[in-house]
Amino acid sequence: MKILFIHQNFPGQFKHLAPLLASKGHQCVALTLRVKEVITWHNVRVQPYELPQRTGQNVHPWLLDLDSKVTRAEACYRAALKLKEAGFSPDLILAHPGWGEAMFLRDAWPEARLALYCELYHHAEYPHLKFDPEFDKSDPETEILRMRLKNLNNHLHFPWAHAGISPTRFQADTFPGEFRDKITVCHDGIDTISAAPDPGARLSIDGVCDVTREDEVITFVNRNLEPYRGYHIFMRALPQLLMERPNAKVLIVGGDEVSYGAKPPGGQTWKQMFIDEVRGQIPDADWASVHFLGRIPYDQFLQLLQVSRVHVYLTYPFVLSWSLLEAMSCEAAIVASDTSPVREVIRHDDTGRLVDFFDSAALVSEVCQLLDNEETRKRLGQNARKFARERYDLRSICLPRQLEWVSAVMETDLLSN
């Protein structure tokens, strides 16, 4: 079978599935903006496509998102035509539609099956919007209209797609009923062999930290430090947390950019804004125990989780982070926000502890309780790992289900497209 992968940052969520399909003898090709020349990656031929030069034009602000997606869709379509001219006609197109790239691909290959990675459908009501009024300054009367236009990209893909896959039920359930019925819930998968507890773990970063499981380590991880992932809540909890835990070492992972939501005002970074907000409440001796690690290599990330005594995870009602499941797989004792995507994996006092997203005092209380109770930490961590292995293990659960999904997309005669 010939399979075409579409992802702006390939491999992205196809990191494990694409090599597996290639290893089974399928001819796999990927189109992406991530590379500048053709490469072979795990037997997948990865080819670049280029965005055209665009002259400035007046576009309504609500249409900027769609405009960028149509630009990518056209560029990807033209790259697809070149593939077609070279003799490549996929039986199956596996695409992340989030950047618009797959919008016109069945115009190039009408007979191909199209299956989408369904990450999120945007809603204009609480809690998807207005969850955190401090940072949501949108006009409620027009936000519904703007969200409708933001979802145009999804709706331009739906009629052409035969099936979808979504990593969590929360994410799948954001999609409208007429397409939700086509979506299979299956996570990308966690390598629970690599992400595993290690009693002898040590995280040593020159000039920053050198910690083991003997240290009272509190960890917090974001791709980027920003409100969508509760960075502001965690920082506001720090003064009290450090006051109550003078021996704690707080390790914070995350970049300075913005992955989700609005940019910070005045060209600042969210990271520095909330450092500035709380720094005056924290004595220098306590602040010396707080370490911002930036973005770290994956092996160090796993060591961080393995030495963590309590791991804190906060998020808006949004896409669930892989890092939470990896922390569970490492047997971390977790304190997490009581928000809908998190409740799918964290059961209070079973696989972790849940607190109201906005309640910094409750966050401090739960963290301190766990730090004081080794037996509870052990129980929660073991339950968390068991849950992760039984439902999200890459090799035994998720990849086999993904292969079944691919087969079903190709074999069923009930598809209407």
ZAVO-483696 format. One record per atom (N, C-alpha, C): x, y negated, z negated; residue in one letter. Coordinates in steps of 0.2 Angstrom, whole numbers, plus 5000, padded with zeros to 4 digits. Atoms other than C-alpha are relative to their C-alpha. Layout:
<sites>
XYZA/...
</sites>
This chain:
<sites>
500450065000M/500050005000M/500449945000M/499650075000K/500649825004K/499649954995K/500350055005I/500349704989I/500449945000I/499750075000L/500649514989L/499849974993L/500150035007F/500849434972F/500149925001F/500050074999I/500449244971I/500149974993I/499950045007H/501149144956H/500549955001H/499550065000Q/501948974955Q/500650014997Q/499449995004N/503149034942N/500150085000N/500049935000F/503249214948F/500750024996F/500649955000P/503349344940P/499549984995P/500650025004G/502349254926G/499750064996G/500449945003Q/501049374920Q/500150075003Q/499949934996F/501549504933F/500750034999F/499349985001K/503249524925K/500150084999K/499949925001H/502949714921H/499650035006H/500449974995L/501549754934L/500450005006L/499750004994A/502449704949A/500650055001A/499549954999P/504049804946P/499750075000P/500249935001L/503049954941L/499650025007L/500449984994L/501949954957L/500650015006L/499450004996A/503649924967A/500350074999A/499749935001S/504350084959S/499650065002S/500549954998K/502850184964K/500050005008K/499949994993G/503350154982G/499549955004G/500450054997H/502150004986H/500549955003H/499650054997Q/502849874997Q/499849934997Q/500250065004C/502849714986C/500349945002C/499850074998V/503049534991V/499749954996V/500350055004A/502849384981A/500249935003A/499950074998L/502649194986L/500049964994L/500050045006T/503149074973T/500449935002T/499650065000L/503848894971L/500750014996L/499449995005R/505148964958R/500750015003R/499449994996V/506449014971V/500149965006V/499850054994K/507348914985K/500250055006K/499849964995E/507849064995E/499750074998E/500349945001V/507249244998V/500550044995V/499649965004I/507849364984I/499650074999I/500449945001T/507449544979T/500150014992T/500049995008W/506949564960W/499650064999W/500449935002H/506549744954H/499650035006H/500349974994N/506249794972N/499449965003N/500650044998V/504949654974V/500449945005V/499750064996R/505449534989R/499649944998R/500250065002V/505249364982V/500249945005V/499850054995Q/505049224995Q/499749934998Q/500350075001P/504849034993P/499549985005P/500450044995Y/503548925000Y/500249934998Y/499850075001E/503848735001E/499449965000E/500550055000L/502648594997L/500249955005L/499950054995P/502448465011P/500149934996P/500050075002Q/502948285009Q/499449975001Q/500750034999R/501448185005R/500149924999R/500050075001T/501247995007T/499549984995T/500550025005G/500347904993G/499449985003G/500750014998Q/498547894994Q/499549994994Q/500550015005N/497047834984N/499650064999N/500449955002V/496247974975V/499749994993V/500350015007H/494947964961H/500350044995H/499649975005P/495748014945P/499750074998P/500349935002W/494548164942W/500250055006W/499849954994L/495148234959L/500750015000L/499249994999L/497048224956L/500150074999L/499949935001D/496948404949D/499950045006D/500249964994L/496048474964L/500549985006L/499650024994D/497148374976D/500750045000D/499349965001S/498748454969S/499950075002S/500149934999K/497948624970K/499950015008K/500149994993V/497348604988V/500749995004V/499350014997T/499148544992T/500450065000T/499749945001R/499848704985R/499750055005R/500449954996A/498448804994A/500250005007A/499850014993E/498848735011E/500750035001E/499349984999A/500748765009A/500050084999A/500049935000C/500448945003C/499750035006C/500349974994Y/499248975017Y/500550005006Y/499550014994R/500548915030R/500650054999R/499549945001A/501849035022A/499750065001A/500449934998A/500549175023A/500050015007A/500149994993L/500349145041L/500750025003L/499349984998K/502249165043K/500150074999K/499949935002L/502249325034L/499650045005L/500449964995K/500849385045K/500350005007K/499750004993E/501749335061E/500650054999E/499449965000A/503249435054A/499850084999A/500249945001G/502149585052G/499750034994G/500249985007F/501649585034F/499249994999F/500750015001S/499749615031S/499850044993S/500149965007P/499349655012P/499350035000P/500649975002D/498049775007D/499749974994D/500250035007L/497949684990L/500449944999L/499650065002I/498349514985I/499849994992I/500050015007L/498649494966L/500249934998L/499850075000A/498549304962A/499849974993A/500250055006H/498549184947H/499749945004H/500350054996P/497349054954P/500149934997P/500050065004G/497748924941G/500349945004G/499750064996W/498748814954W/499850005007W/500450004994G/497648844968G/500350045006G/499649974994E/498848944979E/499650055004E/500349954997A/497749084983A/499349985004A/500750034998M/496248974989M/499850025007M/500149984993F/496449015008F/500350065002F/499649954998L/497349175008L/499650065004L/500549954996R/495849285014R/499849975006R/500050024993D/495749165028D/500550025005D/499449974997A/497449225033A/499950085001A/500049935000W/497049405029W/499250024998W/500749995002P/495149435029P/499850074997P/500149935002E/495249625026E/500350014993E/499749995006A/496349605011A/499550004994A/500450015007R/495649634993R/500449954996R/499750065004L/495949484982L/499850014992L/500249995007A/496049514963A/500449944996A/499850065003L/496349364951L/500250014993L/499850005008Y/497249344934Y/499649944998Y/500550055003C/495849244925C/500249984993C/499750025006E/496749144912E/499549964996E/500550045004L/495349014907L/499649965005L/500550044997Y/493848934913Y/499849944995Y/500050065004H/493648754907H/499349984998H/500750025003H/492148704896H/500049934997H/500050075003A/491648524891A/499649994993A/500450015006E/490748564875E/500550034994E/499649975006Y/491448604857Y/499950085000Y/499350025002P/492548694853P/500549995005P/499550004994H/493348694870H/500349935000H/499850075000L/493348504869L/499749974993L/500250045006K/493148384854K/500250054994K/499849965006F/493948524843F/500449964995F/499650045004D/495248404837D/499949935002D/500250074998P/494448224838P/500649964999P/499450045001E/496148154832E/500349985007E/499650004993F/496848184850F/499550005006F/500550004995D/495248194860D/499649945001D/500350064999K/494848024866K/499549995006K/500450004994S/493748074881S/499349974999S/500750025000D/492147994885D/499550065001D/500449945000P/490848124881P/499550005006P/500550004995E/489648064894E/500350025007E/499749984994T/490948084908T/500450065000T/499549945000E/491948234902E/499750065003E/500349944997I/490648354907I/500150005008I/499950014993L/490748284925L/500750015002L/499349994998R/492648284925R/500250084999R/499949935001M/492648464918M/499750045006M/500349974995R/491448514932R/500550005006R/499550004994L/492748454945L/500650044999L/499449965001K/494148534936K/499950075001K/500149934999N/493348694938N/499950025007N/500149994993L/493148674957L/500550055002L/499549954998N/494748774959N/499850074999N/500349935002N/493948924950N/499550025005N/500649984996H/492348914960H/500250015008H/499849994993L/493348904977L/500350065001L/499749935000H/494149064972H/499550064999H/500549945002F/492649164965F/499750035006F/500449964994P/491749194982P/500450055004P/499549954996W/493349274990W/500350054996W/499749955004A/493849374975A/499650064999A/500349945002H/493449554972H/500050024993H/499949985007A/493949574954A/500549954997A/499550045004G/494849484940G/500250044994G/499749975006I/495849534925I/500249944995I/499950055005S/495949434909S/500350034993S/499649975005P/497149464894P/499650014993P/500450005006T/495849434880T/499349995001T/500850014999R/493949444878R/499949934999R/500250075001F/493949264872F/500149965007F/499950044993Q/494749204889Q/499550035005Q/500549974995A/493649324899A/499349974999A/500650035001D/492149254891D/499949935001D/500150074998T/492449074896T/499850005007T/500250004993F/492049124914F/499250015000F/500750004999P/490249104920P/499850075002P/500349934999G/489149264921G/500150035007G/500049974994E/489149284939E/500750025002E/499349984999F/491049304939F/500350054994F/499849965006R/491249374922R/499950075001R/500149924999D/490549544927D/500550035004D/499549974996K/491949564939K/500750004996K/499350015004I/493349534925I/500150064995I/499849955005T/494149674916T/500549974995T/499650035006V/494949634899V/500550054999V/499449965001C/496649704898C/500649954999C/499550055002H/498149614890H/500650025005H/499449994996D/499849594900D/500450054996D/499649955004G/500649704886G/500649974996G/499550015005I/501849694872I/500550065000I/499549945001D/503549794872D/500150014993D/500049985007T/503249864855T/500650044998T/499349975001I/504949954856I/500549954998I/499550065002S/505949794857S/499749964995S/500350045006A/504749694846A/499850054995A/500149955005A/504949804831A/500349984994A/499650025006P/505449784813P/500750025000P/499349985000D/507249794809D/500349974993D/499850025007P/507749794790P/500749965000P/499350035000G/509549744795G/500149945004G/500050064995A/509049594806A/500449944997A/499750075002R/510049434806R/500049965005R/500050054995L/509849274815L/500549954998L/499450055002S/511449174816S/500149965006S/499950054994I/511549014827I/500549954997I/499450045003D/513148924825D/499849934999D/500150075002G/512948764816G/499349984998G/500850015001V/511048784813V/499850054994V/500349955005C/510648944803C/500350065000C/499749935000D/511249114797D/499650034994D/500549985005V/509849204789V/499950085001V/500249935000T/509349384785T/499350014996T/500649995003R/507849464777R/500049994992R/499950025007E/508549424760E/499849934999E/500250075001D/508149244763D/499349995001D/500750025000E/506449164761E/499949965006E/500150034994V/506149124779V/499349995002V/500750014997I/504549044786I/500149975007I/499950014992T/504349034805T/499449975003T/500550034996F/503348934817F/500250005007F/499750004993V/503448954836V/499449985004V/500450024995N/502748864850N/500450005007N/499650014994R/503248854868R/500349935000R/499950075001N/503148664866N/499749984994N/500350025006L/502848584850L/499549945001L/500650054998E/501148494852E/499450024996E/500649995004P/499448484844P/499650065002P/500349954998Y/498648614855Y/500250074996Y/499849945004R/499648744845R/500149984992R/500050025007G/499448654828G/500649984997G/499450025002Y/501148584827Y/499949944994Y/500150065005H/500448424818H/499850034993H/500349975006I/499548534805I/500650034996I/499449975004F/501148634801F/500449944997F/499650055002M/502148474800M/499749964993M/500450035006R/500848394788R/500050044994R/500049965006A/500948544777A/500750014997A/499349995002L/502848544776L/500249964993L/499850035007P/503048414761P/499850044994P/500349965006Q/501948514749Q/500350075000Q/499749934999L/502648684756L/500750004997L/499350005002L/504448634753L/500149984993L/500050025007M/504048554736M/499950074996M/500249945003E/503248724731E/500550065001E/499549944998R/504648834739R/500749975001R/499350034999P/506348754736P/500550045003P/499549964997N/507248904742N/499850025007N/500249984994A/506348924758A/500449975006A/499750024994K/507148904775K/499550005006K/500550004996V/505948844788V/500349995007V/499749994994L/506348894806L/499549985005L/500650024995I/505348804820I/500350005007I/499849994993V/505548854838V/499549975005V/500450034995G/504848754853G/500449945003G/499750064996G/505248624866G/499749944999G/500250075001D/504948444867D/499549985006D/500450024994E/503848444883E/499250014998E/500749995002V/501948464884V/499750065005V/500349954996S/501148624890S/499349995001S/500750015000Y/499348584886Y/499849934997Y/500250065002G/498348434883G/500349945002G/499850064998A/498748254883A/500849994998A/499350025002K/500548174883K/500049964994K/500050055006P/501048084867P/500049935003P/500050074998P/500847894868P/500749975000P/499450045000G/502247774872G/500750045002G/499449964998G/503447904880G/500450034995G/499749965006Q/503747984863Q/499950085002Q/500249935000T/503748174860T/499650014994T/500449985006W/502548254849W/500450034994W/499649985005K/503948334840K/500349954995K/499750055004Q/504748174835Q/499549964996Q/500650045003M/503048084831M/499950034993M/500249975007F/502648214817F/500650014996F/499450015004I/504448214811I/500049944996I/500050065002D/504348034809D/499449994995D/500650015005E/502548044800E/500250034993E/499949975006V/503148164787V/500749994996V/499350005002R/505048134785R/500049964993R/499950045006G/504848004771G/499750034994G/500349965006Q/503848124760Q/500450064998Q/499649945002I/505248254760I/500749984998I/499350015002P/506848234750P/500550035005P/499549984995D/508448254760D/500250074998D/499849935002A/508848414750A/499550055003A/500549954997D/507248494756D/500050005007D/500050014992W/507348424774W/500650045003W/499549964998A/509048514775A/499850075001A/500249935000S/508148674774S/499550015007S/500550004994V/507048634790V/500550005006V/499649994994H/507848694806H/499650005007H/500350004993F/507248644824F/500550045005F/499649964996L/507948784835L/499949995008L/500150014993G/507248714852G/499750075003G/500149944997R/507048854864R/500650055000R/499449955001I/508049014861I/499950065004I/500049934996P/508449174870P/499650054997P/500549955002Y/507249314869Y/500350054994Y/499749955005D/508449424858D/500049964994D/500050045006Q/508649284846Q/499249994997Q/500750015002F/506749254846F/499750064996F/500249945003L/506449434841L/500450014993L/499750015007Q/507749414827Q/499749964995Q/500450055004L/506849264821L/499450034997L/500649975003L/505249364819L/500250064995L/499849945005Q/506149514811Q/500349984993Q/499750025007V/506949404797V/499449964997V/500550045003S/505349304795S/499650034994S/500449985005R/504549324778R/499249985000R/500750024998V/502949234783V/500049965006V/500050034993H/502549184801H/499349965000H/500650044999V/501349044804V/499849995007V/500350014993Y/500249034820Y/499449965000Y/500650054999L/499048894824L/499849995007L/500250024993T/498048864840T/499349975000T/500750024998Y/496548774846Y/499650065003Y/500449954996P/495148884854P/500350005007P/499750004994F/496248924869F/500450065001F/499749944998V/497349044877V/500550034995V/499649975005L/498149164865L/500750015002L/499349994998S/500049164864S/500350074999S/499749945000W/501049314867W/500450014993W/499650005006S/502149264852S/499650034994S/500449975005L/500749304840L/500050085000L/500049934999L/500649484846L/500750034999L/499349985001E/502549494846E/500250004993E/499950015007A/502549434828A/499750064996A/500449945003M/501249574824M/500450065001M/499749944998S/502249704833S/500750004995S/499450005004C/503849654822C/499850014993C/500349995007E/502749684806E/500149934996E/500050075004A/502749494801A/499450004996A/500550025003A/501649444788A/499749935002A/500250054996I/500549314797I/499549964996I/500550055001V/499549154792V/499849975006V/500250024993A/498549104807A/499349964999A/500650045000S/497148984811S/499450045001S/500649964999D/495349044810D/499649975006D/500350034994T/494949004828T/499850075004T/500349944997S/494049124840S/500550045004S/499549954997P/495549184850P/500450044995P/499549975005V/496549224835V/499650064996V/500449945003R/495049324827R/500050065003R/500049944996E/495149444841E/500650054998E/499449965002V/496849504833V/500150004993V/499950005007I/496949444816I/499450004996I/500649995005R/495749514803R/500249984993R/499750025006H/495849424787H/500150054995H/499849955005D/496749514774D/500150075002D/499949934997D/496949664785D/500750005005D/499450014996T/498149614799T/500449934999T/499750065002G/498549444792G/499549964996G/500550045004R/497749294783R/499849945005R/500350054996L/496649164791L/499849944996L/500250065004V/496448984786V/499749955005V/500350054996D/495448834793D/500649965004D/499550034996F/496448754807F/500349944997F/499850075002F/496448584799F/500250004993F/499950005007D/496648634781D/500750014998D/499249995002S/498548604777S/500050034993S/499949985007A/498248634758A/499950085000A/500249935000A/497448804762A/500650045003A/499449974997L/498948844774L/500550014995L/499550005005V/500148804760V/499950064995V/500249955005S/499248914748S/500050075002S/499949934997E/499149064759E/500750025001E/499349984998V/500949054764V/500450014993V/499749995007C/501449034745C/499850074997C/500349945003Q/500349184740Q/500450065003Q/499749954997L/501149294753L/500850004998L/499350005002L/502949234748L/500150034994L/500049985007D/502549284730D/499850085000D/500349945000N/501849454735N/500350055005N/499649954995E/503049584744E/499550055002E/500449944998E/501749724743E/499549985005E/500550034995T/500449614752T/500349995007T/499750014994R/501649564765R/500150065004R/499849934997K/502149744768K/499450035003K/500649984997R/500349794770R/499749975006R/500250044995L/499849654781L/500450025007L/499649994994G/501349684792G/500050065003G/500149944997Q/501149864794Q/499450015004Q/500650004997N/499349844798N/500049975007N/500050044994A/499749714811A/500450045005A/499649964995R/501049824820R/499650065002R/500449944998K/499849974820K/499549975005K/500550024995F/498549864828F/500349985007F/499750024994A/499749794841A/500250065004A/499849944996R/500349964846R/499450045002R/500649964998E/498650044847E/499649965005E/500550034995R/497849904858R/500449965005R/499750044995Y/499249804866Y/500750025002Y/499449984999D/500749914868D/500150005008D/499950014992L/501449884886L/500050075003L/499949944996R/501950064891R/499450054999R/500549955001S/500550174883S/499349975001S/500750034999I/499050054884I/499949955006I/500250054995C/499149904895C/500250015007C/499849994993L/500149954910L/499650065003L/500449954998P/499150114912P/499349975002P/500650034999R/497550014911R/500049955006R/499950044994Q/498249884924Q/500050045006Q/499949964994L/498650024936L/499350035002L/500749984999E/496850094934E/499649945003E/500350064998W/496249914937W/500149995008W/499850014993V/497249904953V/499750055005V/500449944996S/496550074959S/499349995001S/500750015000A/494850024955A/499849945005A/500150054995V/494949864965V/500150025007V/499949974994M/495549964980M/499550055002M/500449944998E/494450114979E/499249995000E/500750005001T/492750054974T/499649985007T/500450024994D/491450034988D/499449964998D/500550045002L/490349924978L/500149935000L/499850074999L/491249764981L/499649975005L/500450044996S/490249634989S/500349955005S/499750054996N/491549524997N/500350035006N/
</sites>
